[in-house]
Amino acid sequence: MSDSIPAQLPERPQLNRRFRLQWEEAQQAYVLLYPEGMVKLNLSAAEILKRCDGEHTITQLITELEQAFGESNLRDPIEGMLRAAFEKDWIQ
């Protein structure tokens, strides 16, 4: 299954230490905090990033999210979000 994981993505992604993921009451959303500012996340992005702990493989992350949301075939959108997060240096 890992054959479909693009080479640029780490097998076990983790949040970059410069960022902190937390619930922001004022925003009523999860946010990524970093020295220069804040990124407000939608629910899907937050659920993906919560699992970027260096422990979960991408396949495990996808399986958990498909179970949590009662959906299947989420690999492409999840990998797309992970690619965007990797390009923005949110994960490593």
Phi and psi restraints in degrees (range 20) as a CNS / XPLOR table:
assign (resid 1 and name C) (resid 2 and name N)
       (resid 2 and name CA) (resid 2 and name C) 1.0 -68.4 20.0 2
assign (resid 2 and name N) (resid 2 and name CA)
       (resid 2 and name C) (resid 3 and name N) 1.0 -5.2 20.0 2
assign (resid 2 and name C) (resid 3 and name N)
       (resid 3 and name CA) (resid 3 and name C) 1.0 -61.0 20.0 2
assign (resid 3 and name N) (resid 3 and name CA)
       (resid 3 and name C) (resid 4 and name N) 1.0 -27.4 20.0 2
assign (resid 3 and name C) (resid 4 and name N)
       (resid 4 and name CA) (resid 4 and name C) 1.0 -86.0 20.0 2
assign (resid 4 and name N) (resid 4 and name CA)
       (resid 4 and name C) (resid 5 and name N) 1.0 -4.4 20.0 2
assign (resid 4 and name C) (resid 5 and name N)
       (resid 5 and name CA) (resid 5 and name C) 1.0 -77.8 20.0 2
assign (resid 5 and name N) (resid 5 and name CA)
       (resid 5 and name C) (resid 6 and name N) 1.0 121.9 20.0 2
assign (resid 5 and name C) (resid 6 and name N)
       (resid 6 and name CA) (resid 6 and name C) 1.0 -59.9 20.0 2
assign (resid 6 and name N) (resid 6 and name CA)
       (resid 6 and name C) (resid 7 and name N) 1.0 145.4 20.0 2
assign (resid 6 and name C) (resid 7 and name N)
       (resid 7 and name CA) (resid 7 and name C) 1.0 -58.6 20.0 2
assign (resid 7 and name N) (resid 7 and name CA)
       (resid 7 and name C) (resid 8 and name N) 1.0 -31.1 20.0 2
assign (resid 7 and name C) (resid 8 and name N)
       (resid 8 and name CA) (resid 8 and name C) 1.0 -74.0 20.0 2
assign (resid 8 and name N) (resid 8 and name CA)
       (resid 8 and name C) (resid 9 and name N) 1.0 -16.1 20.0 2
assign (resid 8 and name C) (resid 9 and name N)
       (resid 9 and name CA) (resid 9 and name C) 1.0 -86.1 20.0 2
assign (resid 9 and name N) (resid 9 and name CA)
       (resid 9 and name C) (resid 10 and name N) 1.0 135.4 20.0 2
assign (resid 9 and name C) (resid 10 and name N)
       (resid 10 and name CA) (resid 10 and name C) 1.0 -68.2 20.0 2
assign (resid 10 and name N) (resid 10 and name CA)
       (resid 10 and name C) (resid 11 and name N) 1.0 148.7 20.0 2
assign (resid 10 and name C) (resid 11 and name N)
       (resid 11 and name CA) (resid 11 and name C) 1.0 -65.0 20.0 2
assign (resid 11 and name N) (resid 11 and name CA)
       (resid 11 and name C) (resid 12 and name N) 1.0 -36.5 20.0 2
assign (resid 11 and name C) (resid 12 and name N)
       (resid 12 and name CA) (resid 12 and name C) 1.0 -123.3 20.0 2
assign (resid 12 and name N) (resid 12 and name CA)
       (resid 12 and name C) (resid 13 and name N) 1.0 82.1 20.0 2
assign (resid 12 and name C) (resid 13 and name N)
       (resid 13 and name CA) (resid 13 and name C) 1.0 -64.4 20.0 2
assign (resid 13 and name N) (resid 13 and name CA)
       (resid 13 and name C) (resid 14 and name N) 1.0 148.0 20.0 2
assign (resid 13 and name C) (resid 14 and name N)
       (resid 14 and name CA) (resid 14 and name C) 1.0 -140.9 20.0 2
assign (resid 14 and name N) (resid 14 and name CA)
       (resid 14 and name C) (resid 15 and name N) 1.0 152.4 20.0 2
assign (resid 14 and name C) (resid 15 and name N)
       (resid 15 and name CA) (resid 15 and name C) 1.0 -62.0 20.0 2
assign (resid 15 and name N) (resid 15 and name CA)
       (resid 15 and name C) (resid 16 and name N) 1.0 135.3 20.0 2
assign (resid 15 and name C) (resid 16 and name N)
       (resid 16 and name CA) (resid 16 and name C) 1.0 -60.5 20.0 2
assign (resid 16 and name N) (resid 16 and name CA)
       (resid 16 and name C) (resid 17 and name N) 1.0 137.6 20.0 2
assign (resid 16 and name C) (resid 17 and name N)
       (resid 17 and name CA) (resid 17 and name C) 1.0 -63.5 20.0 2
assign (resid 17 and name N) (resid 17 and name CA)
       (resid 17 and name C) (resid 18 and name N) 1.0 -16.9 20.0 2
assign (resid 17 and name C) (resid 18 and name N)
       (resid 18 and name CA) (resid 18 and name C) 1.0 -76.2 20.0 2
assign (resid 18 and name N) (resid 18 and name CA)
       (resid 18 and name C) (resid 19 and name N) 1.0 -10.1 20.0 2
assign (resid 18 and name C) (resid 19 and name N)
       (resid 19 and name CA) (resid 19 and name C) 1.0 -114.4 20.0 2
assign (resid 19 and name N) (resid 19 and name CA)
       (resid 19 and name C) (resid 20 and name N) 1.0 148.0 20.0 2
assign (resid 19 and name C) (resid 20 and name N)
       (resid 20 and name CA) (resid 20 and name C) 1.0 -127.7 20.0 2
assign (resid 20 and name N) (resid 20 and name CA)
       (resid 20 and name C) (resid 21 and name N) 1.0 126.3 20.0 2
assign (resid 20 and name C) (resid 21 and name N)
       (resid 21 and name CA) (resid 21 and name C) 1.0 -93.3 20.0 2
assign (resid 21 and name N) (resid 21 and name CA)
       (resid 21 and name C) (resid 22 and name N) 1.0 125.7 20.0 2
assign (resid 21 and name C) (resid 22 and name N)
       (resid 22 and name CA) (resid 22 and name C) 1.0 -155.4 20.0 2
assign (resid 22 and name N) (resid 22 and name CA)
       (resid 22 and name C) (resid 23 and name N) 1.0 158.9 20.0 2
assign (resid 22 and name C) (resid 23 and name N)
       (resid 23 and name CA) (resid 23 and name C) 1.0 -77.1 20.0 2
assign (resid 23 and name N) (resid 23 and name CA)
       (resid 23 and name C) (resid 24 and name N) 1.0 130.2 20.0 2
assign (resid 23 and name C) (resid 24 and name N)
       (resid 24 and name CA) (resid 24 and name C) 1.0 -113.3 20.0 2
assign (resid 24 and name N) (resid 24 and name CA)
       (resid 24 and name C) (resid 25 and name N) 1.0 106.6 20.0 2
assign (resid 24 and name C) (resid 25 and name N)
       (resid 25 and name CA) (resid 25 and name C) 1.0 -57.0 20.0 2
assign (resid 25 and name N) (resid 25 and name CA)
       (resid 25 and name C) (resid 26 and name N) 1.0 -43.3 20.0 2
assign (resid 25 and name C) (resid 26 and name N)
       (resid 26 and name CA) (resid 26 and name C) 1.0 -61.7 20.0 2
assign (resid 26 and name N) (resid 26 and name CA)
       (resid 26 and name C) (resid 27 and name N) 1.0 -32.3 20.0 2
assign (resid 26 and name C) (resid 27 and name N)
       (resid 27 and name CA) (resid 27 and name C) 1.0 -89.6 20.0 2
assign (resid 27 and name N) (resid 27 and name CA)
       (resid 27 and name C) (resid 28 and name N) 1.0 -15.3 20.0 2
assign (resid 27 and name C) (resid 28 and name N)
       (resid 28 and name CA) (resid 28 and name C) 1.0 53.4 20.0 2
assign (resid 28 and name N) (resid 28 and name CA)
       (resid 28 and name C) (resid 29 and name N) 1.0 43.4 20.0 2
assign (resid 28 and name C) (resid 29 and name N)
       (resid 29 and name CA) (resid 29 and name C) 1.0 -162.0 20.0 2
assign (resid 29 and name N) (resid 29 and name CA)
       (resid 29 and name C) (resid 30 and name N) 1.0 162.2 20.0 2
assign (resid 29 and name C) (resid 30 and name N)
       (resid 30 and name CA) (resid 30 and name C) 1.0 -76.7 20.0 2
assign (resid 30 and name N) (resid 30 and name CA)
       (resid 30 and name C) (resid 31 and name N) 1.0 145.7 20.0 2
assign (resid 30 and name C) (resid 31 and name N)
       (resid 31 and name CA) (resid 31 and name C) 1.0 -134.3 20.0 2
assign (resid 31 and name N) (resid 31 and name CA)
       (resid 31 and name C) (resid 32 and name N) 1.0 157.5 20.0 2
assign (resid 31 and name C) (resid 32 and name N)
       (resid 32 and name CA) (resid 32 and name C) 1.0 -104.9 20.0 2
assign (resid 32 and name N) (resid 32 and name CA)
       (resid 32 and name C) (resid 33 and name N) 1.0 117.6 20.0 2
assign (resid 32 and name C) (resid 33 and name N)
       (resid 33 and name CA) (resid 33 and name C) 1.0 -97.4 20.0 2
assign (resid 33 and name N) (resid 33 and name CA)
       (resid 33 and name C) (resid 34 and name N) 1.0 141.5 20.0 2
assign (resid 33 and name C) (resid 34 and name N)
       (resid 34 and name CA) (resid 34 and name C) 1.0 -150.5 20.0 2
assign (resid 34 and name N) (resid 34 and name CA)
       (resid 34 and name C) (resid 35 and name N) 1.0 164.7 20.0 2
assign (resid 34 and name C) (resid 35 and name N)
       (resid 35 and name CA) (resid 35 and name C) 1.0 -53.6 20.0 2
assign (resid 35 and name N) (resid 35 and name CA)
       (resid 35 and name C) (resid 36 and name N) 1.0 -33.0 20.0 2
assign (resid 35 and name C) (resid 36 and name N)
       (resid 36 and name CA) (resid 36 and name C) 1.0 -89.5 20.0 2
assign (resid 36 and name N) (resid 36 and name CA)
       (resid 36 and name C) (resid 37 and name N) 1.0 -6.6 20.0 2
assign (resid 36 and name C) (resid 37 and name N)
       (resid 37 and name CA) (resid 37 and name C) 1.0 163.1 20.0 2
assign (resid 37 and name N) (resid 37 and name CA)
       (resid 37 and name C) (resid 38 and name N) 1.0 -146.0 20.0 2
assign (resid 37 and name C) (resid 38 and name N)
       (resid 38 and name CA) (resid 38 and name C) 1.0 -150.3 20.0 2
assign (resid 38 and name N) (resid 38 and name CA)
       (resid 38 and name C) (resid 39 and name N) 1.0 144.6 20.0 2
assign (resid 38 and name C) (resid 39 and name N)
       (resid 39 and name CA) (resid 39 and name C) 1.0 -119.8 20.0 2
assign (resid 39 and name N) (resid 39 and name CA)
       (resid 39 and name C) (resid 40 and name N) 1.0 121.8 20.0 2
assign (resid 39 and name C) (resid 40 and name N)
       (resid 40 and name CA) (resid 40 and name C) 1.0 -82.4 20.0 2
assign (resid 40 and name N) (resid 40 and name CA)
       (resid 40 and name C) (resid 41 and name N) 1.0 130.2 20.0 2
assign (resid 40 and name C) (resid 41 and name N)
       (resid 41 and name CA) (resid 41 and name C) 1.0 -107.0 20.0 2
assign (resid 41 and name N) (resid 41 and name CA)
       (resid 41 and name C) (resid 42 and name N) 1.0 148.0 20.0 2
assign (resid 41 and name C) (resid 42 and name N)
       (resid 42 and name CA) (resid 42 and name C) 1.0 -80.6 20.0 2
assign (resid 42 and name N) (resid 42 and name CA)
       (resid 42 and name C) (resid 43 and name N) 1.0 169.9 20.0 2
assign (resid 42 and name C) (resid 43 and name N)
       (resid 43 and name CA) (resid 43 and name C) 1.0 -58.3 20.0 2
assign (resid 43 and name N) (resid 43 and name CA)
       (resid 43 and name C) (resid 44 and name N) 1.0 -43.9 20.0 2
assign (resid 43 and name C) (resid 44 and name N)
       (resid 44 and name CA) (resid 44 and name C) 1.0 -61.8 20.0 2
assign (resid 44 and name N) (resid 44 and name CA)
       (resid 44 and name C) (resid 45 and name N) 1.0 -47.9 20.0 2
assign (resid 44 and name C) (resid 45 and name N)
       (resid 45 and name CA) (resid 45 and name C) 1.0 -61.0 20.0 2
assign (resid 45 and name N) (resid 45 and name CA)
       (resid 45 and name C) (resid 46 and name N) 1.0 -42.1 20.0 2
assign (resid 45 and name C) (resid 46 and name N)
       (resid 46 and name CA) (resid 46 and name C) 1.0 -63.0 20.0 2
assign (resid 46 and name N) (resid 46 and name CA)
       (resid 46 and name C) (resid 47 and name N) 1.0 -43.7 20.0 2
assign (resid 46 and name C) (resid 47 and name N)
       (resid 47 and name CA) (resid 47 and name C) 1.0 -63.9 20.0 2
assign (resid 47 and name N) (resid 47 and name CA)
       (resid 47 and name C) (resid 48 and name N) 1.0 -36.8 20.0 2
assign (resid 47 and name C) (resid 48 and name N)
       (resid 48 and name CA) (resid 48 and name C) 1.0 -67.3 20.0 2
assign (resid 48 and name N) (resid 48 and name CA)
       (resid 48 and name C) (resid 49 and name N) 1.0 -50.5 20.0 2
assign (resid 48 and name C) (resid 49 and name N)
       (resid 49 and name CA) (resid 49 and name C) 1.0 -65.9 20.0 2
assign (resid 49 and name N) (resid 49 and name CA)
       (resid 49 and name C) (resid 50 and name N) 1.0 -30.1 20.0 2
assign (resid 49 and name C) (resid 50 and name N)
       (resid 50 and name CA) (resid 50 and name C) 1.0 -59.7 20.0 2
assign (resid 50 and name N) (resid 50 and name CA)
       (resid 50 and name C) (resid 51 and name N) 1.0 -28.7 20.0 2
assign (resid 50 and name C) (resid 51 and name N)
       (resid 51 and name CA) (resid 51 and name C) 1.0 -92.5 20.0 2
assign (resid 51 and name N) (resid 51 and name CA)
       (resid 51 and name C) (resid 52 and name N) 1.0 -2.1 20.0 2
assign (resid 51 and name C) (resid 52 and name N)
       (resid 52 and name CA) (resid 52 and name C) 1.0 -84.9 20.0 2
assign (resid 52 and name N) (resid 52 and name CA)
       (resid 52 and name C) (resid 53 and name N) 1.0 76.8 20.0 2
assign (resid 52 and name C) (resid 53 and name N)
       (resid 53 and name CA) (resid 53 and name C) 1.0 -115.5 20.0 2
assign (resid 53 and name N) (resid 53 and name CA)
       (resid 53 and name C) (resid 54 and name N) 1.0 6.9 20.0 2
assign (resid 53 and name C) (resid 54 and name N)
       (resid 54 and name CA) (resid 54 and name C) 1.0 80.2 20.0 2
assign (resid 54 and name N) (resid 54 and name CA)
       (resid 54 and name C) (resid 55 and name N) 1.0 -5.2 20.0 2
assign (resid 54 and name C) (resid 55 and name N)
       (resid 55 and name CA) (resid 55 and name C) 1.0 -102.5 20.0 2
assign (resid 55 and name N) (resid 55 and name CA)
       (resid 55 and name C) (resid 56 and name N) 1.0 -44.5 20.0 2
assign (resid 55 and name C) (resid 56 and name N)
       (resid 56 and name CA) (resid 56 and name C) 1.0 -75.0 20.0 2
assign (resid 56 and name N) (resid 56 and name CA)
       (resid 56 and name C) (resid 57 and name N) 1.0 134.9 20.0 2
assign (resid 56 and name C) (resid 57 and name N)
       (resid 57 and name CA) (resid 57 and name C) 1.0 -79.1 20.0 2
assign (resid 57 and name N) (resid 57 and name CA)
       (resid 57 and name C) (resid 58 and name N) 1.0 166.4 20.0 2
assign (resid 57 and name C) (resid 58 and name N)
       (resid 58 and name CA) (resid 58 and name C) 1.0 -61.8 20.0 2
assign (resid 58 and name N) (resid 58 and name CA)
       (resid 58 and name C) (resid 59 and name N) 1.0 -39.6 20.0 2
assign (resid 58 and name C) (resid 59 and name N)
       (resid 59 and name CA) (resid 59 and name C) 1.0 -63.8 20.0 2
assign (resid 59 and name N) (resid 59 and name CA)
       (resid 59 and name C) (resid 60 and name N) 1.0 -42.1 20.0 2
assign (resid 59 and name C) (resid 60 and name N)
       (resid 60 and name CA) (resid 60 and name C) 1.0 -63.1 20.0 2
assign (resid 60 and name N) (resid 60 and name CA)
       (resid 60 and name C) (resid 61 and name N) 1.0 -42.4 20.0 2
assign (resid 60 and name C) (resid 61 and name N)
       (resid 61 and name CA) (resid 61 and name C) 1.0 -59.4 20.0 2
assign (resid 61 and name N) (resid 61 and name CA)
       (resid 61 and name C) (resid 62 and name N) 1.0 -46.0 20.0 2
assign (resid 61 and name C) (resid 62 and name N)
       (resid 62 and name CA) (resid 62 and name C) 1.0 -63.3 20.0 2
assign (resid 62 and name N) (resid 62 and name CA)
       (resid 62 and name C) (resid 63 and name N) 1.0 -45.4 20.0 2
assign (resid 62 and name C) (resid 63 and name N)
       (resid 63 and name CA) (resid 63 and name C) 1.0 -59.7 20.0 2
assign (resid 63 and name N) (resid 63 and name CA)
       (resid 63 and name C) (resid 64 and name N) 1.0 -45.8 20.0 2
assign (resid 63 and name C) (resid 64 and name N)
       (resid 64 and name CA) (resid 64 and name C) 1.0 -60.8 20.0 2
assign (resid 64 and name N) (resid 64 and name CA)
       (resid 64 and name C) (resid 65 and name N) 1.0 -44.0 20.0 2
assign (resid 64 and name C) (resid 65 and name N)
       (resid 65 and name CA) (resid 65 and name C) 1.0 -68.5 20.0 2
assign (resid 65 and name N) (resid 65 and name CA)
       (resid 65 and name C) (resid 66 and name N) 1.0 -38.8 20.0 2
assign (resid 65 and name C) (resid 66 and name N)
       (resid 66 and name CA) (resid 66 and name C) 1.0 -62.2 20.0 2
assign (resid 66 and name N) (resid 66 and name CA)
       (resid 66 and name C) (resid 67 and name N) 1.0 -39.6 20.0 2
assign (resid 66 and name C) (resid 67 and name N)
       (resid 67 and name CA) (resid 67 and name C) 1.0 -69.3 20.0 2
assign (resid 67 and name N) (resid 67 and name CA)
       (resid 67 and name C) (resid 68 and name N) 1.0 -44.7 20.0 2
assign (resid 67 and name C) (resid 68 and name N)
       (resid 68 and name CA) (resid 68 and name C) 1.0 -61.3 20.0 2
assign (resid 68 and name N) (resid 68 and name CA)
       (resid 68 and name C) (resid 69 and name N) 1.0 -38.0 20.0 2
assign (resid 68 and name C) (resid 69 and name N)
       (resid 69 and name CA) (resid 69 and name C) 1.0 -99.0 20.0 2
assign (resid 69 and name N) (resid 69 and name CA)
       (resid 69 and name C) (resid 70 and name N) 1.0 -1.2 20.0 2
assign (resid 69 and name C) (resid 70 and name N)
       (resid 70 and name CA) (resid 70 and name C) 1.0 62.2 20.0 2
assign (resid 70 and name N) (resid 70 and name CA)
       (resid 70 and name C) (resid 71 and name N) 1.0 34.9 20.0 2
assign (resid 70 and name C) (resid 71 and name N)
       (resid 71 and name CA) (resid 71 and name C) 1.0 -122.4 20.0 2
assign (resid 71 and name N) (resid 71 and name CA)
       (resid 71 and name C) (resid 72 and name N) 1.0 163.6 20.0 2
assign (resid 71 and name C) (resid 72 and name N)
       (resid 72 and name CA) (resid 72 and name C) 1.0 -129.5 20.0 2
assign (resid 72 and name N) (resid 72 and name CA)
       (resid 72 and name C) (resid 73 and name N) 1.0 171.1 20.0 2
assign (resid 72 and name C) (resid 73 and name N)
       (resid 73 and name CA) (resid 73 and name C) 1.0 60.1 20.0 2
assign (resid 73 and name N) (resid 73 and name CA)
       (resid 73 and name C) (resid 74 and name N) 1.0 41.2 20.0 2
assign (resid 73 and name C) (resid 74 and name N)
       (resid 74 and name CA) (resid 74 and name C) 1.0 -94.6 20.0 2
assign (resid 74 and name N) (resid 74 and name CA)
       (resid 74 and name C) (resid 75 and name N) 1.0 0.4 20.0 2
assign (resid 74 and name C) (resid 75 and name N)
       (resid 75 and name CA) (resid 75 and name C) 1.0 -54.0 20.0 2
assign (resid 75 and name N) (resid 75 and name CA)
       (resid 75 and name C) (resid 76 and name N) 1.0 -51.1 20.0 2
assign (resid 75 and name C) (resid 76 and name N)
       (resid 76 and name CA) (resid 76 and name C) 1.0 -61.4 20.0 2
assign (resid 76 and name N) (resid 76 and name CA)
       (resid 76 and name C) (resid 77 and name N) 1.0 -50.6 20.0 2
assign (resid 76 and name C) (resid 77 and name N)
       (resid 77 and name CA) (resid 77 and name C) 1.0 -65.8 20.0 2
assign (resid 77 and name N) (resid 77 and name CA)
       (resid 77 and name C) (resid 78 and name N) 1.0 -34.8 20.0 2
assign (resid 77 and name C) (resid 78 and name N)
       (resid 78 and name CA) (resid 78 and name C) 1.0 -68.4 20.0 2
assign (resid 78 and name N) (resid 78 and name CA)
       (resid 78 and name C) (resid 79 and name N) 1.0 -45.6 20.0 2
assign (resid 78 and name C) (resid 79 and name N)
       (resid 79 and name CA) (resid 79 and name C) 1.0 -63.2 20.0 2
assign (resid 79 and name N) (resid 79 and name CA)
       (resid 79 and name C) (resid 80 and name N) 1.0 -34.8 20.0 2
assign (resid 79 and name C) (resid 80 and name N)
       (resid 80 and name CA) (resid 80 and name C) 1.0 -63.2 20.0 2
assign (resid 80 and name N) (resid 80 and name CA)
       (resid 80 and name C) (resid 81 and name N) 1.0 -43.0 20.0 2
assign (resid 80 and name C) (resid 81 and name N)
       (resid 81 and name CA) (resid 81 and name C) 1.0 -66.5 20.0 2
assign (resid 81 and name N) (resid 81 and name CA)
       (resid 81 and name C) (resid 82 and name N) 1.0 -41.2 20.0 2
assign (resid 81 and name C) (resid 82 and name N)
       (resid 82 and name CA) (resid 82 and name C) 1.0 -63.1 20.0 2
assign (resid 82 and name N) (resid 82 and name CA)
       (resid 82 and name C) (resid 83 and name N) 1.0 -39.9 20.0 2
assign (resid 82 and name C) (resid 83 and name N)
       (resid 83 and name CA) (resid 83 and name C) 1.0 -61.3 20.0 2
assign (resid 83 and name N) (resid 83 and name CA)
       (resid 83 and name C) (resid 84 and name N) 1.0 -44.2 20.0 2
assign (resid 83 and name C) (resid 84 and name N)
       (resid 84 and name CA) (resid 84 and name C) 1.0 -63.6 20.0 2
assign (resid 84 and name N) (resid 84 and name CA)
       (resid 84 and name C) (resid 85 and name N) 1.0 -42.7 20.0 2
assign (resid 84 and name C) (resid 85 and name N)
       (resid 85 and name CA) (resid 85 and name C) 1.0 -64.5 20.0 2
assign (resid 85 and name N) (resid 85 and name CA)
       (resid 85 and name C) (resid 86 and name N) 1.0 -38.3 20.0 2
assign (resid 85 and name C) (resid 86 and name N)
       (resid 86 and name CA) (resid 86 and name C) 1.0 -66.5 20.0 2
assign (resid 86 and name N) (resid 86 and name CA)
       (resid 86 and name C) (resid 87 and name N) 1.0 -42.7 20.0 2
assign (resid 86 and name C) (resid 87 and name N)
       (resid 87 and name CA) (resid 87 and name C) 1.0 -65.4 20.0 2
assign (resid 87 and name N) (resid 87 and name CA)
       (resid 87 and name C) (resid 88 and name N) 1.0 -31.5 20.0 2
assign (resid 87 and name C) (resid 88 and name N)
       (resid 88 and name CA) (resid 88 and name C) 1.0 -87.1 20.0 2
assign (resid 88 and name N) (resid 88 and name CA)
       (resid 88 and name C) (resid 89 and name N) 1.0 0.5 20.0 2
assign (resid 88 and name C) (resid 89 and name N)
       (resid 89 and name CA) (resid 89 and name C) 1.0 70.5 20.0 2
assign (resid 89 and name N) (resid 89 and name CA)
       (resid 89 and name C) (resid 90 and name N) 1.0 21.6 20.0 2
assign (resid 89 and name C) (resid 90 and name N)
       (resid 90 and name CA) (resid 90 and name C) 1.0 -75.1 20.0 2
assign (resid 90 and name N) (resid 90 and name CA)
       (resid 90 and name C) (resid 91 and name N) 1.0 -32.8 20.0 2
assign (resid 90 and name C) (resid 91 and name N)
       (resid 91 and name CA) (resid 91 and name C) 1.0 -123.1 20.0 2
assign (resid 91 and name N) (resid 91 and name CA)
       (resid 91 and name C) (resid 92 and name N) 1.0 160.3 20.0 2
